[in-house]
């Protein structure tokens, strides 16, 4: 099976990371979550409030980043 890297960070929409992560694992793939630093990420959910013309953003679940992705610049 494939190895899959999901790149994300704080304030990711919860369903945009949890759904693919668990579907990939259910299918037998090796899925990992990577963020700028290896830490517990905080996800958000978007919800509509009555009378509002746009959505609100609310804290949701926590998700552990397995790996850190850093950029290295050569000088």
PDB file with SEQRES, HELIX, SHEET and CRYST1 records, atoms N, CA, C and O in Angstrom:
SEQRES   1 A   75  UNK UNK UNK UNK UNK UNK UNK UNK UNK UNK UNK UNK UNK          
SEQRES   2 A   75  UNK UNK UNK UNK UNK UNK UNK UNK UNK UNK UNK UNK UNK          
SEQRES   3 A   75  UNK UNK UNK UNK UNK UNK UNK UNK UNK UNK UNK UNK UNK          
SEQRES   4 A   75  UNK UNK UNK UNK UNK UNK UNK UNK UNK UNK UNK UNK UNK          
SEQRES   5 A   75  UNK UNK UNK UNK UNK UNK UNK UNK UNK UNK UNK UNK UNK          
SEQRES   6 A   75  UNK UNK UNK UNK UNK UNK UNK UNK UNK UNK                      
HELIX    1 AA1 UNK A   14  UNK A   26  1                                  13    
SHEET    1 AA1 3 UNK A   3  UNK A   7  0                                        
SHEET    2 AA1 3 UNK A  30  UNK A  35  1                                        
SHEET    3 AA1 3 UNK A  67  UNK A  68  1                                        
SHEET    1 AA2 2 UNK A  40  UNK A  48  0                                        
SHEET    2 AA2 2 UNK A  55  UNK A  64 -1                                        
CRYST1    1.000    1.000    1.000  90.00  90.00  90.00 P 1           1          
ATOM      1  N   UNK A   1       0.824  -1.184   0.000  1.00  0.00           N  
ATOM      2  CA  UNK A   1       0.000   0.000   0.000  1.00  0.00           C  
ATOM      3  C   UNK A   1       0.874   1.255   0.000  1.00  0.00           C  
ATOM      4  O   UNK A   1       2.075   1.191   0.260  1.00  0.00           O  
ATOM      5  N   UNK A   2       0.263   2.371  -0.290  1.00  0.00           N  
ATOM      6  CA  UNK A   2       0.984   3.638  -0.439  1.00  0.00           C  
ATOM      7  C   UNK A   2       1.263   4.296   0.903  1.00  0.00           C  
ATOM      8  O   UNK A   2       0.551   4.081   1.885  1.00  0.00           O  
ATOM      9  N   UNK A   3       2.320   5.104   0.919  1.00  0.00           N  
ATOM     10  CA  UNK A   3       2.612   5.983   2.040  1.00  0.00           C  
ATOM     11  C   UNK A   3       2.127   7.363   1.646  1.00  0.00           C  
ATOM     12  O   UNK A   3       2.475   7.861   0.575  1.00  0.00           O  
ATOM     13  N   UNK A   4       1.314   7.997   2.510  1.00  0.00           N  
ATOM     14  CA  UNK A   4       0.696   9.282   2.179  1.00  0.00           C  
ATOM     15  C   UNK A   4       1.059  10.293   3.259  1.00  0.00           C  
ATOM     16  O   UNK A   4       1.007   9.992   4.451  1.00  0.00           O  
ATOM     17  N   UNK A   5       1.427  11.494   2.826  1.00  0.00           N  
ATOM     18  CA  UNK A   5       1.746  12.584   3.740  1.00  0.00           C  
ATOM     19  C   UNK A   5       0.685  13.661   3.593  1.00  0.00           C  
ATOM     20  O   UNK A   5       0.467  14.178   2.497  1.00  0.00           O  
ATOM     21  N   UNK A   6       0.026  14.001   4.691  1.00  0.00           N  
ATOM     22  CA  UNK A   6      -0.980  15.053   4.704  1.00  0.00           C  
ATOM     23  C   UNK A   6      -0.343  16.274   5.348  1.00  0.00           C  
ATOM     24  O   UNK A   6       0.015  16.245   6.525  1.00  0.00           O  
ATOM     25  N   UNK A   7      -0.200  17.343   4.579  1.00  0.00           N  
ATOM     26  CA  UNK A   7       0.389  18.585   5.079  1.00  0.00           C  
ATOM     27  C   UNK A   7      -0.716  19.498   5.590  1.00  0.00           C  
ATOM     28  O   UNK A   7      -1.689  19.758   4.882  1.00  0.00           O  
ATOM     29  N   UNK A   8      -0.569  19.980   6.807  1.00  0.00           N  
ATOM     30  CA  UNK A   8      -1.598  20.837   7.398  1.00  0.00           C  
ATOM     31  C   UNK A   8      -0.991  21.695   8.494  1.00  0.00           C  
ATOM     32  O   UNK A   8       0.228  21.721   8.665  1.00  0.00           O  
ATOM     33  N   UNK A   9      -1.826  22.387   9.228  1.00  0.00           N  
ATOM     34  CA  UNK A   9      -1.376  23.231  10.326  1.00  0.00           C  
ATOM     35  C   UNK A   9      -2.555  23.616  11.194  1.00  0.00           C  
ATOM     36  O   UNK A   9      -3.673  23.142  10.989  1.00  0.00           O  
ATOM     37  N   UNK A  10      -2.299  24.481  12.167  1.00  0.00           N  
ATOM     38  CA  UNK A  10      -3.372  24.950  13.034  1.00  0.00           C  
ATOM     39  C   UNK A  10      -4.489  25.590  12.223  1.00  0.00           C  
ATOM     40  O   UNK A  10      -4.250  26.157  11.157  1.00  0.00           O  
ATOM     41  N   UNK A  11      -5.689  25.495  12.731  1.00  0.00           N  
ATOM     42  CA  UNK A  11      -6.896  26.094  12.151  1.00  0.00           C  
ATOM     43  C   UNK A  11      -7.328  25.443  10.846  1.00  0.00           C  
ATOM     44  O   UNK A  11      -8.032  26.064  10.050  1.00  0.00           O  
ATOM     45  N   UNK A  12      -6.919  24.206  10.615  1.00  0.00           N  
ATOM     46  CA  UNK A  12      -7.421  23.469   9.462  1.00  0.00           C  
ATOM     47  C   UNK A  12      -8.874  23.088   9.747  1.00  0.00           C  
ATOM     48  O   UNK A  12      -9.235  22.800  10.888  1.00  0.00           O  
ATOM     49  N   UNK A  13      -9.694  23.088   8.711  1.00  0.00           N  
ATOM     50  CA  UNK A  13     -11.076  22.620   8.857  1.00  0.00           C  
ATOM     51  C   UNK A  13     -11.021  21.146   9.251  1.00  0.00           C  
ATOM     52  O   UNK A  13     -10.394  20.343   8.560  1.00  0.00           O  
ATOM     53  N   UNK A  14     -11.668  20.791  10.345  1.00  0.00           N  
ATOM     54  CA  UNK A  14     -11.576  19.441  10.910  1.00  0.00           C  
ATOM     55  C   UNK A  14     -11.859  18.348   9.879  1.00  0.00           C  
ATOM     56  O   UNK A  14     -11.085  17.398   9.761  1.00  0.00           O  
ATOM     57  N   UNK A  15     -12.958  18.471   9.134  1.00  0.00           N  
ATOM     58  CA  UNK A  15     -13.309  17.423   8.178  1.00  0.00           C  
ATOM     59  C   UNK A  15     -12.335  17.329   7.017  1.00  0.00           C  
ATOM     60  O   UNK A  15     -12.207  16.269   6.405  1.00  0.00           O  
ATOM     61  N   UNK A  16     -11.648  18.418   6.703  1.00  0.00           N  
ATOM     62  CA  UNK A  16     -10.706  18.395   5.582  1.00  0.00           C  
ATOM     63  C   UNK A  16      -9.441  17.604   5.899  1.00  0.00           C  
ATOM     64  O   UNK A  16      -8.703  17.235   4.986  1.00  0.00           O  
ATOM     65  N   UNK A  17      -9.182  17.341   7.164  1.00  0.00           N  
ATOM     66  CA  UNK A  17      -8.024  16.532   7.513  1.00  0.00           C  
ATOM     67  C   UNK A  17      -8.432  15.171   8.079  1.00  0.00           C  
ATOM     68  O   UNK A  17      -7.826  14.154   7.739  1.00  0.00           O  
ATOM     69  N   UNK A  18      -9.451  15.142   8.935  1.00  0.00           N  
ATOM     70  CA  UNK A  18      -9.847  13.873   9.543  1.00  0.00           C  
ATOM     71  C   UNK A  18     -10.429  12.896   8.528  1.00  0.00           C  
ATOM     72  O   UNK A  18     -10.106  11.709   8.573  1.00  0.00           O  
ATOM     73  N   UNK A  19     -11.271  13.360   7.623  1.00  0.00           N  
ATOM     74  CA  UNK A  19     -11.900  12.452   6.665  1.00  0.00           C  
ATOM     75  C   UNK A  19     -10.858  11.741   5.789  1.00  0.00           C  
ATOM     76  O   UNK A  19     -10.859  10.512   5.732  1.00  0.00           O  
ATOM     77  N   UNK A  20      -9.970  12.476   5.107  1.00  0.00           N  
ATOM     78  CA  UNK A  20      -8.989  11.754   4.295  1.00  0.00           C  
ATOM     79  C   UNK A  20      -8.031  10.907   5.128  1.00  0.00           C  
ATOM     80  O   UNK A  20      -7.633   9.823   4.702  1.00  0.00           O  
ATOM     81  N   UNK A  21      -7.659  11.389   6.306  1.00  0.00           N  
ATOM     82  CA  UNK A  21      -6.735  10.630   7.149  1.00  0.00           C  
ATOM     83  C   UNK A  21      -7.297   9.250   7.480  1.00  0.00           C  
ATOM     84  O   UNK A  21      -6.615   8.242   7.298  1.00  0.00           O  
ATOM     85  N   UNK A  22      -8.520   9.201   7.960  1.00  0.00           N  
ATOM     86  CA  UNK A  22      -9.093   7.918   8.357  1.00  0.00           C  
ATOM     87  C   UNK A  22      -9.545   7.068   7.175  1.00  0.00           C  
ATOM     88  O   UNK A  22      -9.500   5.841   7.255  1.00  0.00           O  
ATOM     89  N   UNK A  23      -9.971   7.678   6.104  1.00  0.00           N  
ATOM     90  CA  UNK A  23     -10.323   6.887   4.916  1.00  0.00           C  
ATOM     91  C   UNK A  23      -9.081   6.215   4.335  1.00  0.00           C  
ATOM     92  O   UNK A  23      -9.140   5.056   3.923  1.00  0.00           O  
ATOM     93  N   UNK A  24      -7.963   6.930   4.299  1.00  0.00           N  
ATOM     94  CA  UNK A  24      -6.717   6.333   3.813  1.00  0.00           C  
ATOM     95  C   UNK A  24      -6.282   5.174   4.706  1.00  0.00           C  
ATOM     96  O   UNK A  24      -5.883   4.123   4.205  1.00  0.00           O  
ATOM     97  N   UNK A  25      -6.357   5.358   6.014  1.00  0.00           N  
ATOM     98  CA  UNK A  25      -5.983   4.287   6.935  1.00  0.00           C  
ATOM     99  C   UNK A  25      -6.914   3.086   6.784  1.00  0.00           C  
ATOM    100  O   UNK A  25      -6.466   1.940   6.809  1.00  0.00           O  
ATOM    101  N   UNK A  26      -8.216   3.353   6.628  1.00  0.00           N  
ATOM    102  CA  UNK A  26      -9.176   2.255   6.435  1.00  0.00           C  
ATOM    103  C   UNK A  26      -8.859   1.463   5.169  1.00  0.00           C  
ATOM    104  O   UNK A  26      -9.086   0.254   5.116  1.00  0.00           O  
ATOM    105  N   UNK A  27      -8.340   2.139   4.158  1.00  0.00           N  
ATOM    106  CA  UNK A  27      -8.014   1.479   2.894  1.00  0.00           C  
ATOM    107  C   UNK A  27      -6.670   0.752   2.960  1.00  0.00           C  
ATOM    108  O   UNK A  27      -6.250   0.127   1.986  1.00  0.00           O  
ATOM    109  N   UNK A  28      -5.995   0.838   4.119  1.00  0.00           N  
ATOM    110  CA  UNK A  28      -4.740   0.111   4.289  1.00  0.00           C  
ATOM    111  C   UNK A  28      -3.491   0.901   3.973  1.00  0.00           C  
ATOM    112  O   UNK A  28      -2.393   0.344   3.969  1.00  0.00           O  
ATOM    113  N   UNK A  29      -3.634   2.186   3.710  1.00  0.00           N  
ATOM    114  CA  UNK A  29      -2.466   3.013   3.411  1.00  0.00           C  
ATOM    115  C   UNK A  29      -1.821   3.513   4.695  1.00  0.00           C  
ATOM    116  O   UNK A  29      -2.470   3.584   5.739  1.00  0.00           O  
ATOM    117  N   UNK A  30      -0.557   3.854   4.613  1.00  0.00           N  
ATOM    118  CA  UNK A  30       0.171   4.430   5.738  1.00  0.00           C  
ATOM    119  C   UNK A  30       0.071   5.948   5.620  1.00  0.00           C  
ATOM    120  O   UNK A  30       0.742   6.551   4.783  1.00  0.00           O  
ATOM    121  N   UNK A  31      -0.758   6.562   6.446  1.00  0.00           N  
ATOM    122  CA  UNK A  31      -0.991   8.003   6.366  1.00  0.00           C  
ATOM    123  C   UNK A  31      -0.376   8.707   7.565  1.00  0.00           C  
ATOM    124  O   UNK A  31      -0.529   8.271   8.706  1.00  0.00           O  
ATOM    125  N   UNK A  32       0.331   9.815   7.285  1.00  0.00           N  
ATOM    126  CA  UNK A  32       0.964  10.617   8.326  1.00  0.00           C  
ATOM    127  C   UNK A  32       0.544  12.066   8.174  1.00  0.00           C  
ATOM    128  O   UNK A  32       0.298  12.543   7.066  1.00  0.00           O  
ATOM    129  N   UNK A  33       0.465  12.770   9.317  1.00  0.00           N  
ATOM    130  CA  UNK A  33       0.135  14.188   9.329  1.00  0.00           C  
ATOM    131  C   UNK A  33       1.413  14.958   9.609  1.00  0.00           C  
ATOM    132  O   UNK A  33       2.128  14.661  10.567  1.00  0.00           O  
ATOM    133  N   UNK A  34       1.701  15.954   8.766  1.00  0.00           N  
ATOM    134  CA  UNK A  34       2.881  16.799   8.944  1.00  0.00           C  
ATOM    135  C   UNK A  34       2.447  18.255   9.042  1.00  0.00           C  
ATOM    136  O   UNK A  34       1.513  18.688   8.366  1.00  0.00           O  
ATOM    137  N   UNK A  35       3.146  19.005   9.901  1.00  0.00           N  
ATOM    138  CA  UNK A  35       2.872  20.419  10.112  1.00  0.00           C  
ATOM    139  C   UNK A  35       4.210  21.148  10.214  1.00  0.00           C  
ATOM    140  O   UNK A  35       5.258  20.502  10.219  1.00  0.00           O  
ATOM    141  N   UNK A  36       4.197  22.475  10.295  1.00  0.00           N  
ATOM    142  CA  UNK A  36       5.459  23.193  10.424  1.00  0.00           C  
ATOM    143  C   UNK A  36       6.301  22.722  11.612  1.00  0.00           C  
ATOM    144  O   UNK A  36       7.529  22.715  11.536  1.00  0.00           O  
ATOM    145  N   UNK A  37       5.641  22.328  12.714  1.00  0.00           N  
ATOM    146  CA  UNK A  37       6.342  21.726  13.847  1.00  0.00           C  
ATOM    147  C   UNK A  37       5.557  20.514  14.308  1.00  0.00           C  
ATOM    148  O   UNK A  37       4.344  20.435  14.112  1.00  0.00           O  
ATOM    149  N   UNK A  38       6.263  19.561  14.928  1.00  0.00           N  
ATOM    150  CA  UNK A  38       5.612  18.358  15.453  1.00  0.00           C  
ATOM    151  C   UNK A  38       4.939  18.750  16.771  1.00  0.00           C  
ATOM    152  O   UNK A  38       5.609  18.965  17.781  1.00  0.00           O  
ATOM    153  N   UNK A  39       3.622  18.839  16.747  1.00  0.00           N  
ATOM    154  CA  UNK A  39       2.872  19.291  17.919  1.00  0.00           C  
ATOM    155  C   UNK A  39       1.419  18.872  17.798  1.00  0.00           C  
ATOM    156  O   UNK A  39       1.019  18.263  16.806  1.00  0.00           O  
ATOM    157  N   UNK A  40       0.638  19.199  18.804  1.00  0.00           N  
ATOM    158  CA  UNK A  40      -0.794  18.975  18.754  1.00  0.00           C  
ATOM    159  C   UNK A  40      -1.437  20.150  18.036  1.00  0.00           C  
ATOM    160  O   UNK A  40      -1.348  21.292  18.487  1.00  0.00           O  
ATOM    161  N   UNK A  41      -2.078  19.864  16.927  1.00  0.00           N  
ATOM    162  CA  UNK A  41      -2.735  20.892  16.124  1.00  0.00           C  
ATOM    163  C   UNK A  41      -4.158  21.105  16.619  1.00  0.00           C  
ATOM    164  O   UNK A  41      -4.785  20.201  17.171  1.00  0.00           O  
ATOM    165  N   UNK A  42      -4.643  22.305  16.412  1.00  0.00           N  
ATOM    166  CA  UNK A  42      -6.021  22.624  16.763  1.00  0.00           C  
ATOM    167  C   UNK A  42      -6.808  22.844  15.472  1.00  0.00           C  
ATOM    168  O   UNK A  42      -6.457  23.689  14.648  1.00  0.00           O  
ATOM    169  N   UNK A  43      -7.864  22.076  15.317  1.00  0.00           N  
ATOM    170  CA  UNK A  43      -8.695  22.199  14.124  1.00  0.00           C  
ATOM    171  C   UNK A  43      -9.882  23.115  14.429  1.00  0.00           C  
ATOM    172  O   UNK A  43     -10.142  23.458  15.582  1.00  0.00           O  
ATOM    173  N   UNK A  44     -10.591  23.500  13.374  1.00  0.00           N  
ATOM    174  CA  UNK A  44     -11.766  24.350  13.525  1.00  0.00           C  
ATOM    175  C   UNK A  44     -12.927  23.769  12.723  1.00  0.00           C  
ATOM    176  O   UNK A  44     -12.727  22.951  11.824  1.00  0.00           O  
ATOM    177  N   UNK A  45     -14.133  24.200  13.058  1.00  0.00           N  
ATOM    178  CA  UNK A  45     -15.315  23.880  12.262  1.00  0.00           C  
ATOM    179  C   UNK A  45     -15.962  25.192  11.855  1.00  0.00           C  
ATOM    180  O   UNK A  45     -15.929  26.174  12.597  1.00  0.00           O  
ATOM    181  N   UNK A  46     -16.545  25.195  10.680  1.00  0.00           N  
ATOM    182  CA  UNK A  46     -17.254  26.373  10.189  1.00  0.00           C  
ATOM    183  C   UNK A  46     -18.743  26.108  10.308  1.00  0.00           C  
ATOM    184  O   UNK A  46     -19.235  25.048   9.921  1.00  0.00           O  
ATOM    185  N   UNK A  47     -19.445  27.079  10.843  1.00  0.00           N  
ATOM    186  CA  UNK A  47     -20.870  26.900  11.098  1.00  0.00           C  
ATOM    187  C   UNK A  47     -21.595  28.187  10.733  1.00  0.00           C  
ATOM    188  O   UNK A  47     -21.033  29.277  10.833  1.00  0.00           O  
ATOM    189  N   UNK A  48     -22.824  28.056  10.316  1.00  0.00           N  
ATOM    190  CA  UNK A  48     -23.633  29.222   9.983  1.00  0.00           C  
ATOM    191  C   UNK A  48     -24.506  29.600  11.172  1.00  0.00           C  
ATOM    192  O   UNK A  48     -25.093  28.736  11.824  1.00  0.00           O  
ATOM    193  N   UNK A  49     -24.585  30.876  11.440  1.00  0.00           N  
ATOM    194  CA  UNK A  49     -25.426  31.406  12.510  1.00  0.00           C  
ATOM    195  C   UNK A  49     -26.668  32.040  11.886  1.00  0.00           C  
ATOM    196  O   UNK A  49     -26.567  32.676  10.837  1.00  0.00           O  
ATOM    197  N   UNK A  50     -27.810  31.884  12.495  1.00  0.00           N  
ATOM    198  CA  UNK A  50     -29.027  32.499  11.965  1.00  0.00           C  
ATOM    199  C   UNK A  50     -28.862  34.016  11.822  1.00  0.00           C  
ATOM    200  O   UNK A  50     -28.417  34.688  12.752  1.00  0.00           O  
ATOM    201  N   UNK A  51     -29.225  34.544  10.652  1.00  0.00           N  
ATOM    202  CA  UNK A  51     -29.143  35.975  10.402  1.00  0.00           C  
ATOM    203  C   UNK A  51     -27.793  36.464   9.902  1.00  0.00           C  
ATOM    204  O   UNK A  51     -27.673  37.616   9.483  1.00  0.00           O  
ATOM    205  N   UNK A  52     -26.778  35.617   9.938  1.00  0.00           N  
ATOM    206  CA  UNK A  52     -25.448  35.995   9.440  1.00  0.00           C  
ATOM    207  C   UNK A  52     -25.365  35.671   7.953  1.00  0.00           C  
ATOM    208  O   UNK A  52     -25.969  34.706   7.484  1.00  0.00           O  
ATOM    209  N   UNK A  53     -24.621  36.477   7.226  1.00  0.00           N  
ATOM    210  CA  UNK A  53     -24.452  36.241   5.791  1.00  0.00           C  
ATOM    211  C   UNK A  53     -23.240  35.366   5.479  1.00  0.00           C  
ATOM    212  O   UNK A  53     -23.021  34.998   4.325  1.00  0.00           O  
ATOM    213  N   UNK A  54     -22.469  35.040   6.479  1.00  0.00           N  
ATOM    214  CA  UNK A  54     -21.300  34.181   6.287  1.00  0.00           C  
ATOM    215  C   UNK A  54     -21.173  33.250   7.483  1.00  0.00           C  
ATOM    216  O   UNK A  54     -21.961  33.339   8.425  1.00  0.00           O  
ATOM    217  N   UNK A  55     -20.211  32.377   7.452  1.00  0.00           N  
ATOM    218  CA  UNK A  55     -20.039  31.399   8.514  1.00  0.00           C  
ATOM    219  C   UNK A  55     -19.158  31.942   9.638  1.00  0.00           C  
ATOM    220  O   UNK A  55     -18.452  32.938   9.480  1.00  0.00           O  
ATOM    221  N   UNK A  56     -19.225  31.248  10.781  1.00  0.00           N  
ATOM    222  CA  UNK A  56     -18.331  31.531  11.895  1.00  0.00           C  
ATOM    223  C   UNK A  56     -17.339  30.383  12.012  1.00  0.00           C  
ATOM    224  O   UNK A  56     -17.590  29.282  11.521  1.00  0.00           O  
ATOM    225  N   UNK A  57     -16.238  30.640  12.649  1.00  0.00           N  
ATOM    226  CA  UNK A  57     -15.210  29.622  12.840  1.00  0.00           C  
ATOM    227  C   UNK A  57     -15.115  29.325  14.332  1.00  0.00           C  
ATOM    228  O   UNK A  57     -14.942  30.231  15.147  1.00  0.00           O  
ATOM    229  N   UNK A  58     -15.231  28.044  14.678  1.00  0.00           N  
ATOM    230  CA  UNK A  58     -15.221  27.650  16.085  1.00  0.00           C  
ATOM    231  C   UNK A  58     -14.155  26.578  16.313  1.00  0.00           C  
ATOM    232  O   UNK A  58     -13.882  25.771  15.424  1.00  0.00           O  
ATOM    233  N   UNK A  59     -13.557  26.571  17.500  1.00  0.00           N  
ATOM    234  CA  UNK A  59     -12.581  25.515  17.810  1.00  0.00           C  
ATOM    235  C   UNK A  59     -13.227  24.141  17.715  1.00  0.00           C  
ATOM    236  O   UNK A  59     -14.406  23.974  18.029  1.00  0.00           O  
ATOM    237  N   UNK A  60     -12.449  23.167  17.283  1.00  0.00           N  
ATOM    238  CA  UNK A  60     -12.967  21.802  17.143  1.00  0.00           C  
ATOM    239  C   UNK A  60     -12.053  20.826  17.875  1.00  0.00           C  
ATOM    240  O   UNK A  60     -11.868  20.941  19.086  1.00  0.00           O  
ATOM    241  N   UNK A  61     -11.488  19.879  17.159  1.00  0.00           N  
ATOM    242  CA  UNK A  61     -10.724  18.786  17.747  1.00  0.00           C  
ATOM    243  C   UNK A  61      -9.235  19.075  17.721  1.00  0.00           C  
ATOM    244  O   UNK A  61      -8.768  19.989  17.041  1.00  0.00           O  
ATOM    245  N   UNK A  62      -8.504  18.276  18.477  1.00  0.00           N  
ATOM    246  CA  UNK A  62      -7.050  18.354  18.435  1.00  0.00           C  
ATOM    247  C   UNK A  62      -6.531  17.170  17.641  1.00  0.00           C  
ATOM    248  O   UNK A  62      -7.126  16.093  17.653  1.00  0.00           O  
ATOM    249  N   UNK A  63      -5.426  17.373  16.957  1.00  0.00           N  
ATOM    250  CA  UNK A  63      -4.843  16.353  16.085  1.00  0.00           C  
ATOM    251  C   UNK A  63      -3.333  16.395  16.239  1.00  0.00           C  
ATOM    252  O   UNK A  63      -2.728  17.464  16.159  1.00  0.00           O  
ATOM    253  N   UNK A  64      -2.726  15.247  16.456  1.00  0.00           N  
ATOM    254  CA  UNK A  64      -1.280  15.185  16.630  1.00  0.00           C  
ATOM    255  C   UNK A  64      -0.583  15.146  15.276  1.00  0.00           C  
ATOM    256  O   UNK A  64      -0.885  14.293  14.441  1.00  0.00           O  
ATOM    257  N   UNK A  65       0.347  16.070  15.060  1.00  0.00           N  
ATOM    258  CA  UNK A  65       1.178  16.035  13.854  1.00  0.00           C  
ATOM    259  C   UNK A  65       2.302  15.034  14.103  1.00  0.00           C  
ATOM    260  O   UNK A  65       3.046  15.161  15.076  1.00  0.00           O  
ATOM    261  N   UNK A  66       2.423  14.044  13.226  1.00  0.00           N  
ATOM    262  CA  UNK A  66       3.456  13.007  13.362  1.00  0.00           C  
ATOM    263  C   UNK A  66       4.844  13.525  13.015  1.00  0.00           C  
ATOM    264  O   UNK A  66       5.845  13.095  13.586  1.00  0.00           O  
ATOM    265  N   UNK A  67       4.884  14.457  12.068  1.00  0.00           N  
ATOM    266  CA  UNK A  67       6.150  14.916  11.507  1.00  0.00           C  
ATOM    267  C   UNK A  67       6.186  16.429  11.408  1.00  0.00           C  
ATOM    268  O   UNK A  67       5.144  17.080  11.333  1.00  0.00           O  
ATOM    269  N   UNK A  68       7.393  16.986  11.408  1.00  0.00           N  
ATOM    270  CA  UNK A  68       7.570  18.420  11.193  1.00  0.00           C  
ATOM    271  C   UNK A  68       8.142  18.632   9.797  1.00  0.00           C  
ATOM    272  O   UNK A  68       9.024  17.897   9.354  1.00  0.00           O  
ATOM    273  N   UNK A  69       7.631  19.635   9.124  1.00  0.00           N  
ATOM    274  CA  UNK A  69       8.129  19.990   7.798  1.00  0.00           C  
ATOM    275  C   UNK A  69       8.756  21.374   7.927  1.00  0.00           C  
ATOM    276  O   UNK A  69       8.078  22.342   8.270  1.00  0.00           O  
ATOM    277  N   UNK A  70      10.016  21.456   7.658  1.00  0.00           N  
ATOM    278  CA  UNK A  70      10.707  22.741   7.755  1.00  0.00           C  
ATOM    279  C   UNK A  70      11.317  23.078   6.415  1.00  0.00           C  
ATOM    280  O   UNK A  70      11.630  22.188   5.624  1.00  0.00           O  
ATOM    281  N   UNK A  71      11.485  24.346   6.162  1.00  0.00           N  
ATOM    282  CA  UNK A  71      12.157  24.760   4.925  1.00  0.00           C  
ATOM    283  C   UNK A  71      13.588  25.109   5.278  1.00  0.00           C  
ATOM    284  O   UNK A  71      13.865  25.683   6.331  1.00  0.00           O  
ATOM    285  N   UNK A  72      14.479  24.757   4.390  1.00  0.00           N  
ATOM    286  CA  UNK A  72      15.889  25.047   4.593  1.00  0.00           C  
ATOM    287  C   UNK A  72      16.374  25.834   3.406  1.00  0.00           C  
ATOM    288  O   UNK A  72      16.297  25.377   2.266  1.00  0.00           O  
ATOM    289  N   UNK A  73      16.868  27.009   3.675  1.00  0.00           N  
ATOM    290  CA  UNK A  73      17.351  27.868   2.601  1.00  0.00           C  
ATOM    291  C   UNK A  73      18.870  27.833   2.555  1.00  0.00           C  
ATOM    292  O   UNK A  73      19.543  27.973   3.576  1.00  0.00           O  
ATOM    293  N   UNK A  74      19.378  27.651   1.390  1.00  0.00           N  
ATOM    294  CA  UNK A  74      20.834  27.693   1.185  1.00  0.00           C  
ATOM    295  C   UNK A  74      21.239  29.124   0.923  1.00  0.00           C  
ATOM    296  O   UNK A  74      20.595  29.827   0.145  1.00  0.00           O  
ATOM    297  N   UNK A  75      22.294  29.553   1.564  1.00  0.00           N  
ATOM    298  CA  UNK A  75      22.783  30.934   1.384  1.00  0.00           C  
ATOM    299  C   UNK A  75      24.003  30.938   0.497  1.00  0.00           C  
ATOM    300  O   UNK A  75      24.565  31.999   0.224  1.00  0.00           O  
TER     301      UNK A  75                                                      
END                                                                             
